[in-house]
Amino acid sequence: MENLYGRQLVCPKIDNSLGNTRTAFQGGVCQRCNQKLVSPLPNDAFYCRACLTLGRVSSLDNLISLPEPNQFNGKVVLSWTGTLASQQQKVSEDLLTTLALQREHLVWAVTGAGKTEMLFPLIYRALQQKLRVGIVAPRVDVCSYTKKMDYFYSVRKMKV
């Protein structure tokens, strides 16, 4: 059940008494992907073309989500003993400030610049605060971040 936390699933696929239910479309906007890319169905219904790879969602459906219980204990150990270069340290400090302000921050650098290592202090702080951390990359073939996450003890990894 825990691998369903935070996801928005179409009601007919599971029992809708399990979580929070809402309409799949509001004002013609799909509430799963936030797109307006729709195609008609019979009976004046429509479906979201952007969501087809996730499974069709139509205006006849509801979405259900299970609330995250957030069972993190905040006790985490960072075993990484490396050091950051001065510019990397500056970026890492900026990321910590961004976390404190609850803002967004983009780190854009060439492959091999140490972006993942610059994230370590940020991830460590976030895990101490019992926050969720998600890392997204456009190409997993150039990423070794899953191995690098072994530097954090008490971290439960979920496959998506």
N, C-alpha and C positions, 0 to 999 in steps of 0.2 A: 504494500500500500504506500510506503514512503516514497517510492519513485513516481508517484502521482502528485505529490505536493507541488503547488504552484502552477501546475499545468491547467489549461482550459480544455476540457474534453466535451465532446458533443454528448448530450444527455442520453440519446437512445443506446449508446454504447455501454453505459454503466447505470447502476441504480442512482437516481437523482436525489435520494434521501441522504447521501453520504456527505454532501458539502454544500457550498453556496451556489445557488443557481441564478442565472441572468439570461436575458434574451441575447441571441447570437448577433443580432443587428440592431443598431440604434441610429436612426436617421440615415439609413442606407449604408452605414459603415460597419464592417465586420469587426466584432469586438475581440476576435482571436488574433487577427493580424493588422487591424487598423487600416484596412484598404477599402476602397470603393469599387473594386474590380468585380462586378457581378454579372451573371448571365441568367436569363429567365428560365423558370420551370413552369410546368402547367399549374393552374389554379392561382395565378398571380403571385406565385412564390418565386424566389430567386436563390442562387447559391454563389458563394465566393470562389472565384476562379483562382485567386492567389493562394487559397488554402487547400487546393486539390491534393498536393503532395502530402499534406498532413491528414487527409481524409476530408471528404466533402462536408461543409457546414452550410445549411440553408436557412432561409428566413422562417422555416417551420421548426427549427431546432432551438434549444436552449444550450447554454454552456454551463458546465459545472466545474468548480475548482475546490480543492481541498486545502484548508488553511495550513500553513507550515507551523508545526508546533515549536520549532526552534529549540531543539534539545542540545544545543552546544553548551559546553561548560565554561568556555573562556580560558581554559588552561591549555596552553599550547607552548611548545618549545621549538625555537628555531635553531637548528643545528648547523646551519650554513656559517662558515667562518671566513668567507672571502671578504674582500674589501672593494669598495667602489671608487672609481676615479673621481676627481673633483666635480666634473660636469655631471657624471652619473649621480653623485651624492646630491647635487643641487636639484636634479629632477626628482629624486627620491623624496627629498624634503618638501618640494612643491606638491607631490602627490599626498603626503601626509597632511599638509595644510588643506588640500582639496577635500580629503576625507573629513577633517574636522569641520569644514564649512558645508559638508554634504553637497558638493558640487560635482560636475563632470570634468574630466581631464583626459585629453588625448595625448598619448605618447607615440610619436611617429619617428622611427629611426630605421636605418638599414639593418639587414640581417646580420647578426653577430655583434651588434652594438651593446648588448647587455640589458636589453629591455626587461627581460624576466627577472634578472638579478636586481634591477632597480625597483621592482615591485615587491621584493621580499619584505622590506620594512613596512610597507603598506599592508600587505597580506597579514603579516604578523600582528599589526595593530588592529586590523579589522577582526581577526579571529579572537583576539583578546576581548574585543567589545561584543563578541557573540554575533557578529554579522556574517552573512553569506558572502562568499567570494566566487565569482565566475570569471573565467578567462576565455576570451573568444579570439580566434585567429582564422584568417581566410584560407590558410593552407596548413593542414595538420602535418604534412610531410616534412615541413621545415621546423616543426616545433618539437622541443624535447621537454616542454614544461611539465608533463605528467611525471617524468622522472625527477625533475627538480622539486616537485611538490613533496617528495619524500623527505626534504629538509625540514618539514613541519611534522611534528609528532602530534597525535591526537586529532588528526584531520581525517574525516570520513570522506572518501571520494565517491561520488555518485556517477554512474554511467548514464548518459542521456541518449 
